[in-house]
Amino acid sequence: MSACSMGFVRRAAAWKFLVLIILSSSLVACTLLPGAKPLRTFILPVGTHAPSSEAPLDVTLHLATPRASEVLKNRRILVMPSSNELSVYKDARWSTDVPDLLRGRLTEAFRQDGRLSGVFAGNDPVRSDFVLLSELDAFHSEYQADTPWIVIRLDAQLIDGASRRLLASKNFTVRIKSKDARIESVVDTFGQAADELSRQLVSWGLANIDEHIGS
């Protein structure tokens, strides 16, 4: 073999060895680098609604999923650290999209009340005596004097299931102060606010259904 050929073989072997060293170093570095911090997933704390002692109403109600803006139609937990600025809590999310999350809580509240013969939920065309439509305008925490307050705003419309006539409408706003800024406390306060909204909505909805039946 010529000297030139021998030199080429040596250079090729040297490059191959260098490549192996680089690949090995990369693999070691990959194993040492910390992985991305996983998102913590939260559900609304379980609410309790005492069964009503009032006379049952032999009617059914369909709760549609609340309409919402694109900002609210996701799983991130929203915070307003200052006026006109929306952000999200880092490394935290809800178990499902916010409109579905709230619909589940409202549906459970109507069912636990027990006065209706049937309560249906979702956007499927289920035939029912009454329909509850709503639009979710706010579901976030906002800071006042370095303390987070949970804010939920819902505009509700009660519809006659047969005629599709609007029977009543009301805007609900709930604001509850969190005991501190920890995400666990914030989530607990979201649960309290959702419970309060549920109580108000059930009371208003059933009063209007009762009035419509009696008219």
N, C-alpha and C positions, 0 to 999 in steps of 0.2 A: 504494500500500500504506500502511496506517495506521501510526502510530508504534508502536502496541501490537504489530502483526504483525511489524514490523521487529525489535522487541526480542525477540520469541519466536524468530525465525529466528537472531538472533545468539547467544542462549543455547543453542539446540539445536546450533549449529555449535561453540560453545565446549565443550559436553559431549562431543560426538563427538571433538573433538581431544584432550580429556583422557583419554577412554577409550583412544584409540590410543596415547597416551604410556604409560599404565599397562600395556597389553598388551605393548608393545615392551620396557618395563623388565622385565616378568616373564619374557619370552623370554630376555633377556640374562642375567638371574639364573639361570635354569635351566641355561644353557650353562656358567656359571661354577661352579655347585655341583658338588662331587666326587660321583661315583657310589658306590653301595654297594660295599665291598670284596668281591671274589668269594671264595667258599670254595675253599680248596685241597683237592684230592681225592687221597687216598693209597691205595695198595694195600699188602698185606702184602709185605715184601721176599721175594724168591724164595728158597725153602728147597731144600736138597739132601738127599736120602736115598739112601744107597748101596744098590744091589740086594743082596738077601740071598743068601748062599751056601748056605743050607739047602735041603732038598728041597722042591719045590713041592707045594702042596695043591690037589687037583683039586676045588675048591669055589668058590662065589661068595658075595660079601658085599654087602649093601645098607646104605649109610649114610644114615639119615634126617637131615634138617635138625635141628640141636639145638633143643629147646624153650627158650624164654627169656621173661623178663618183658618187659613193654612198654617198660621203660627200656632194655633191651638190643636190642630189635627195631627198630633204626633205624641210621642211618649216622654219627651223631655220635661223636667220640672222647671217651670218658668219662674223667674225672679225679676223684679223691677228695682234695681239698686238705687236709681235716681229717677227723677221725673222724665217721662218720655223715652226711657231707655229700657229695653227688655234684654235679659240675658238668661242663662240656664245654670242650674246647679251642676257643678263639675262632678263627673263620675256617678251620676244618679239619673234614674228614669222611672216612669210608672210602668206597671205590668202590661198596660195596653194603652191605646190612644185615649187622650183625655175625654172626648165626647162619649166613647164607649164606657169608660171608667165611671163617669157621672151617671150615665143612663142606668148602669147596673145598680148604683146606690139608690137612685130614685125609684126604680122598679121594685127593689127589695122593700123600700119603705111603704109603698102602696100595698104590697102583698102582706107585710107584717101588720098593717092596720086592720086588714081582714074584712072590711066592709063591702068590697067589690067581689062579685062572683067570679071574675076572671081578670087577670092583668097580663097583658102581652107586651113584648118589647122588641125593638128592632125596626128595620125599614121594610120588612116583608109586608105585602098587602093583606094583613089579617083583618077580617071583618069584625068590627066591634061597635058597641053603642056610642062610645066616645073616643076621641083621639086627642092626645096631648102632644102638640108640636112645641118646639122651643129653639131658641138660638142662644148659644153660649158666648157671652161677650168678654168674660174675664175668668181666669182660673190661674192665679199666680200669687206670689208673695210680693209685698212691696215694703220698702223700708221707711220708717218714720222715727226720727231720733235714734238711729242705730238699732232699731227693733223691728223685726219682720212682722207684718200683718198679712193674714191670708184674705184674699179678696175673690169672691165668686159672684158673678153677675149673670143672670139667666132671664131671658124674656120668654114668657110662656103664653101659649094660646090654646084654649080648650075648644075643640071642634065637635059638632054633632056628626056622628059617624054616618048617618043616613043622608042628611041634606048637605053636609059639608059646610054648614053655616057656623060662623064664628060666634061662640057663646060668651066667652070672656077672655080677657088678656091682662097680664100683669107683669111688671118688671121686678125681679127679686134681686136684692143686693145683700150679701152677707160679708161682714168684716170681723175677724177674730184675731186677737193679738197672740202671737206665739210667745212661750215663756223664755225662749232664747233663740239664737241663730243657728243652732246645730240642725243638720238635715233631719235627724230623727224627730226633733221637736216640731220642725216645720211640717213634716208629714203627718204627725199626730194632729196638728192644728188644721191641716187640710181635711182630715177626717171629721173633726168637730164642726168645721164650716159646712161640709157636705151634709152632715146630720141636721144641722140647723136649717139649711136650705130644704132638705127633704121634709122636715116637719112643717115648714111654712107652705110648701107646695102641696103636700097631701091635704092639709087643712083647707087651703083655698080651693083646690080642685074638687074635693068631695062636697064642699059647701055649694059650689056652683052646679055640680051634677045633681045634688039633691034638690036644689031650687028648680033646675030645668025639668026634672022628673015631676015635681009637684005643680008645675005651671000648666 
